[in-house]
Amino acid sequence: MKRPFFWTLLAGVILAPAAWASASSAHPLATRYPVIPAERETDLKFYEANGHVLQGAPALARMNQAQLVIWVAGNQFFAMDDVIHGFQQRHPHLKVGLLTLPPGLLKSAIVANGWSYRGKDYPGRPDLYATVSLEYLQDLKRANLVDRYATYMHNELQLMVAKGNPKQVKGIDDLGRADLRLSMPNAVNEGIMRFYGRPVLERHGLWQALTGGKECISCQPSPTTWFTAVHHRETPQRINDGVSDVGLVWKTEVQRAVEEGRTVEGVELPMGDSMRDEVSYVIAPLTGYPHPAATQDYLAYLASEPGQDAYAKHGFVRATGEELRIRPIPTP
């Protein structure tokens, strides 16, 4: 079957032999391998061609056997089984490696050319990197690691609270209340806060009060605020455990938490605070990606109706045909 023209443009990307665990040296910008956070077994996956899925260290150990490696912003973790299995239905012979972690952490590992996990190093880069902002792609473009991208879906911000909203949280301004304990994504490597949440909090005059001007991971920058390491895992649990009253999350994460049976609900935000007109998920092939045919096939799948449906069923908003066109990463 002939590929759509806008995906065949990927043939213009310079190809060079590479593999997940074959590189012997890091990119010149790297200083060390980033560490994958503890207890993130389900964010590290290897999809066998027979449908079997490995997790954690066994998945990382098999990455050098993958025929396609994808690193995506972690808030998509609950959709990725459907996405990858749908892709494998079209390409049943392919083995796929997947990491779903904060996009800033993924970017650091791309620059460093690998990870450290449980005291062991795993050198290598993915074929595809997906994040929630062009800024990270522009950083990688300056390092000559990516040069083209597509927008493949959208999302929006909500506040997550305990079921029944016992603290009567109505919007962003309530986050400044002294009686509320907040669970917030960190602004160091969580794109939701760095690119969307922080600007909203600053516009409401709350950033300094809630953080004391600090940016940190797994820490308490102020008496009412906790900064997470991986917010989409931690915030629903903190609210369920009664140690947080409200968290800033993606709308899709509220839907997921409810589907899992957690006793939470979402507080809708007005357009200016939800950022629904601005949140875009973008994906880019790495320059010299090692599996060119599978990479192009995956991007074509994302642009297809089944690919868009696989995300939409989890609450994500479809991208338009124009957004799905592969195009040069703009210079900031």
C-alpha positions as semicolon CSV with decimal commas, in nm:
position;residue;x (nm);y (nm);z (nm)
1;M;0,000;0,000;0,000
2;K;0,135;0,341;-0,092
3;R;0,220;0,564;0,207
4;P;0,059;0,907;0,243
5;F;0,290;1,172;0,108
6;F;0,336;1,350;0,439
7;W;0,478;1,036;0,602
8;T;0,705;0,953;0,310
9;L;0,878;1,282;0,386
10;L;1,045;1,091;0,668
11;A;1,264;0,929;0,406
12;G;1,448;1,260;0,400
13;V;1,578;1,202;0,753
14;I;1,942;1,092;0,747
15;L;1,963;0,727;0,848
16;A;2,257;0,571;1,028
17;P;2,303;0,230;1,190
18;A;2,228;0,239;1,561
19;A;2,052;0,031;1,825
20;W;1,911;0,055;2,176
21;A;2,209;-0,092;2,356
22;S;2,487;-0,073;2,100
23;A;2,627;0,279;2,141
24;S;2,958;0,291;2,327
25;S;2,974;0,663;2,400
26;A;2,728;0,933;2,501
27;H;2,640;1,249;2,313
28;P;2,888;1,531;2,387
29;L;2,622;1,718;2,589
30;A;2,583;1,427;2,832
31;T;2,741;1,409;3,175
32;R;2,591;1,081;3,309
33;Y;2,297;0,846;3,258
34;P;1,972;0,961;3,423
35;V;1,827;0,721;3,678
36;I;1,487;0,566;3,620
37;P;1,278;0,628;3,937
38;A;1,228;0,331;4,167
39;E;0,910;0,126;4,154
40;R;0,828;0,221;3,794
41;E;0,811;-0,136;3,665
42;T;0,496;-0,075;3,463
43;D;0,653;0,224;3,286
44;L;0,913;-0,003;3,123
45;K;0,764;-0,248;2,874
46;F;0,867;-0,487;2,599
47;Y;0,592;-0,614;2,369
48;E;0,671;-0,952;2,218
49;A;0,539;-1,032;1,871
50;N;0,319;-1,303;2,028
51;G;0,137;-1,050;2,249
52;H;0,331;-1,125;2,569
53;V;0,442;-0,813;2,759
54;L;0,750;-0,789;2,983
55;Q;0,785;-0,516;3,247
56;G;1,065;-0,354;3,444
57;A;1,424;-0,476;3,432
58;P;1,340;-0,777;3,208
59;A;1,190;-0,534;2,957
60;L;1,499;-0,312;2,963
61;A;1,720;-0,617;2,914
62;R;1,533;-0,701;2,594
63;M;1,534;-0,351;2,441
64;N;1,828;-0,436;2,217
65;Q;1,606;-0,696;2,053
66;A;1,319;-0,454;1,982
67;Q;1,241;-0,367;1,621
68;L;1,092;-0,036;1,733
69;V;1,164;0,163;2,052
70;I;0,931;0,442;2,165
71;W;0,966;0,682;2,459
72;V;0,653;0,882;2,542
73;A;0,540;1,128;2,811
74;G;0,429;0,912;3,101
75;N;0,073;1,041;3,127
76;Q;-0,010;0,817;2,830
77;F;0,081;0,496;3,014
78;F;-0,278;0,373;3,047
79;A;-0,345;0,408;2,673
80;M;-0,028;0,248;2,545
81;D;-0,129;-0,117;2,565
82;D;-0,420;-0,042;2,331
83;V;-0,199;0,174;2,107
84;I;0,085;-0,078;2,077
85;H;-0,140;-0,382;2,042
86;G;-0,335;-0,200;1,770
87;F;-0,011;-0,126;1,590
88;Q;0,103;-0,487;1,624
89;Q;-0,222;-0,609;1,470
90;R;-0,108;-0,431;1,155
91;H;0,252;-0,546;1,197
92;P;0,235;-0,873;1,394
93;H;0,602;-0,960;1,344
94;L;0,735;-0,651;1,527
95;K;0,871;-0,646;1,882
96;V;0,824;-0,305;2,045
97;G;1,006;-0,146;2,338
98;L;0,831;0,130;2,536
99;L;0,914;0,374;2,817
100;T;0,646;0,598;2,969
101;L;0,818;0,851;3,198
102;P;0,823;1,229;3,252
103;P;0,920;1,390;2,919
104;G;1,200;1,598;3,066
105;L;1,356;1,283;3,212
106;L;1,323;1,109;2,875
107;K;1,488;1,406;2,705
108;S;1,781;1,389;2,946
109;A;1,827;1,020;2,869
110;I;1,821;1,090;2,494
111;V;2,100;1,344;2,537
112;A;2,291;1,108;2,766
113;N;2,228;0,813;2,532
114;G;2,098;0,580;2,800
115;W;1,963;0,501;3,144
116;S;2,071;0,370;3,479
117;Y;1,827;0,138;3,656
118;R;1,886;-0,058;3,976
119;G;2,258;0,003;3,950
120;K;2,290;-0,117;3,590
121;D;2,347;0,095;3,278
122;Y;2,134;0,058;2,965
123;P;2,286;0,263;2,682
124;G;2,081;0,358;2,377
125;R;1,818;0,591;2,234
126;P;1,466;0,536;2,098
127;D;1,342;0,554;1,743
128;L;1,066;0,794;1,849
129;Y;1,028;1,048;2,130
130;A;0,690;1,197;2,223
131;T;0,639;1,487;2,461
132;V;0,386;1,757;2,551
133;S;0,568;2,062;2,422
134;L;0,776;2,174;2,126
135;E;1,033;2,322;2,365
136;Y;1,188;1,984;2,443
137;L;1,202;1,901;2,072
138;Q;1,369;2,234;2,004
139;D;1,631;2,152;2,269
140;L;1,702;1,821;2,094
141;K;1,707;1,990;1,756
142;R;1,989;2,216;1,876
143;A;2,177;1,897;1,969
144;N;2,113;1,761;1,614
145;L;1,910;1,472;1,756
146;V;1,573;1,550;1,592
147;D;1,459;1,771;1,307
148;R;1,094;1,688;1,223
149;Y;0,777;1,627;1,420
150;A;0,400;1,587;1,411
151;T;0,121;1,673;1,656
152;Y;-0,079;1,358;1,722
153;M;-0,333;1,445;1,997
154;H;-0,445;1,694;2,264
155;N;-0,545;1,708;2,631
156;E;-0,642;1,961;2,900
157;L;-0,585;2,037;3,267
158;Q;-0,822;1,949;3,550
159;L;-0,809;1,939;3,927
160;M;-0,838;1,596;4,088
161;V;-1,017;1,580;4,424
162;A;-1,167;1,314;4,649
163;K;-1,505;1,181;4,540
164;G;-1,781;1,419;4,639
165;N;-1,532;1,707;4,649
166;P;-1,546;1,732;5,032
167;K;-1,323;2,042;5,040
168;Q;-1,544;2,217;4,781
169;V;-1,261;2,299;4,543
170;K;-1,399;2,509;4,258
171;G;-1,096;2,628;4,064
172;I;-0,732;2,735;4,051
173;D;-0,775;3,022;4,300
174;D;-0,873;2,771;4,568
175;L;-0,524;2,620;4,554
176;G;-0,405;2,912;4,765
177;R;-0,625;2,809;5,057
178;A;-0,435;2,718;5,374
179;D;-0,665;2,420;5,442
180;L;-0,579;2,239;5,118
181;R;-0,290;1,994;5,081
182;L;-0,170;1,991;4,721
183;S;-0,012;1,719;4,509
184;M;0,157;1,895;4,219
185;P;0,371;1,777;3,925
186;N;0,727;1,898;3,962
187;A;0,846;2,165;3,719
188;V;1,188;2,006;3,674
189;N;1,095;1,727;3,434
190;E;0,714;1,699;3,428
191;G;0,590;1,876;3,116
192;I;0,241;1,927;3,253
193;M;0,376;2,168;3,514
194;R;0,666;2,322;3,329
195;F;0,475;2,416;3,016
196;Y;0,114;2,445;3,130
197;G;0,052;2,433;3,506
198;R;0,315;2,684;3,610
199;P;0,198;2,955;3,365
200;V;-0,158;2,912;3,495
201;L;-0,045;2,938;3,858
202;E;0,169;3,242;3,780
203;R;-0,123;3,412;3,607
204;H;-0,327;3,361;3,925
205;G;-0,042;3,492;4,139
206;L;0,000;3,157;4,318
207;W;0,329;3,009;4,201
208;Q;0,554;3,179;4,455
209;A;0,318;3,119;4,745
210;L;0,273;2,750;4,665
211;T;0,637;2,670;4,592
212;G;0,848;2,927;4,775
213;G;1,024;2,968;4,444
214;K;1,165;2,613;4,463
215;E;1,179;2,353;4,188
216;C;1,247;2,002;4,313
217;I;1,137;1,639;4,282
218;S;0,968;1,430;4,554
219;C;0,985;1,719;4,797
220;Q;0,772;1,963;4,994
221;P;0,858;2,319;4,882
222;S;0,594;2,477;5,107
223;P;0,373;2,368;5,398
224;T;0,077;2,291;5,169
225;T;0,246;2,160;4,852
226;W;0,407;1,829;4,760
227;F;0,601;1,800;4,432
228;T;0,580;1,452;4,279
229;A;0,837;1,250;4,085
230;V;0,579;1,087;3,855
231;H;0,253;1,270;3,913
232;H;0,017;1,048;3,717
233;R;0,105;0,757;3,945
234;E;0,136;0,946;4,271
235;T;-0,144;1,203;4,281
236;P;-0,441;0,960;4,266
237;Q;-0,276;0,748;4,534
238;R;-0,204;1,047;4,759
239;I;-0,565;1,160;4,737
240;N;-0,690;0,806;4,804
241;D;-0,453;0,779;5,101
242;G;-0,584;1,106;5,244
243;V;-0,247;1,283;5,244
244;S;-0,344;1,525;4,965
245;D;-0,675;1,701;4,899
246;V;-0,629;1,817;4,541
247;G;-0,390;1,767;4,252
248;L;-0,327;1,929;3,917
249;V;-0,356;1,658;3,650
250;W;-0,460;1,589;3,293
251;K;-0,830;1,531;3,230
252;T;-0,747;1,185;3,097
253;E;-0,589;1,094;3,430
254;V;-0,911;1,164;3,615
255;Q;-1,096;0,935;3,374
256;R;-0,835;0,665;3,424
257;A;-0,840;0,691;3,803
258;V;-1,220;0,659;3,808
259;E;-1,204;0,358;3,576
260;E;-0,957;0,197;3,817
261;G;-1,209;0,239;4,098
262;R;-1,029;0,515;4,284
263;T;-1,251;0,741;4,493
264;V;-1,169;1,062;4,307
265;E;-1,336;1,298;4,063
266;G;-1,240;1,592;3,846
267;V;-1,307;1,964;3,872
268;E;-1,351;2,119;3,528
269;L;-1,157;2,437;3,463
270;P;-1,251;2,729;3,237
271;M;-1,083;2,753;2,899
272;G;-0,806;2,987;3,010
273;D;-0,703;2,758;3,296
274;S;-0,757;2,420;3,127
275;M;-0,521;2,519;2,844
276;R;-0,730;2,300;2,615
277;D;-0,654;2,522;2,318
278;E;-0,279;2,498;2,380
279;V;-0,196;2,147;2,499
280;S;-0,044;1,947;2,213
281;Y;0,129;1,611;2,218
282;V;0,412;1,598;1,968
283;I;0,626;1,314;1,838
284;A;0,960;1,314;1,658
285;P;1,181;1,045;1,503
286;L;1,538;1,058;1,628
287;T;1,796;1,154;1,368
288;G;1,953;0,829;1,252
289;Y;1,675;0,621;1,408
290;P;1,777;0,256;1,381
291;H;1,449;0,108;1,257
292;P;1,334;0,330;0,967
293;A;1,059;0,110;0,821
294;A;0,896;0,038;1,159
295;T;0,927;0,405;1,258
296;Q;0,743;0,519;0,947
297;D;0,484;0,246;0,995
298;Y;0,417;0,360;1,352
299;L;0,378;0,724;1,253
300;A;0,139;0,620;0,977
301;Y;-0,058;0,420;1,234
302;L;-0,084;0,720;1,467
303;A;-0,225;0,924;1,177
304;S;-0,483;0,655;1,095
305;E;-0,835;0,632;1,233
306;P;-0,756;0,321;1,442
307;G;-0,449;0,492;1,588
308;Q;-0,645;0,802;1,681
309;D;-0,927;0,586;1,819
310;A;-0,685;0,398;2,044
311;Y;-0,607;0,725;2,223
312;A;-0,955;0,879;2,202
313;K;-1,112;0,590;2,394
314;H;-0,903;0,701;2,693
315;G;-1,020;1,061;2,676
316;F;-0,750;1,215;2,457
317;V;-0,859;1,457;2,184
318;R;-0,786;1,366;1,824
319;A;-0,543;1,569;1,616
320;T;-0,647;1,714;1,281
321;G;-0,517;1,593;0,949
322;E;-0,304;1,903;0,915
323;E;-0,153;1,856;1,261
324;L;-0,064;1,497;1,178
325;R;0,156;1,609;0,888
326;I;0,526;1,561;0,953
327;R;0,705;1,896;0,929
328;P;1,025;2,072;1,036
329;I;1,063;2,162;1,403
330;P;1,038;2,542;1,418
331;T;1,322;2,749;1,554
332;P;1,215;2,919;1,881
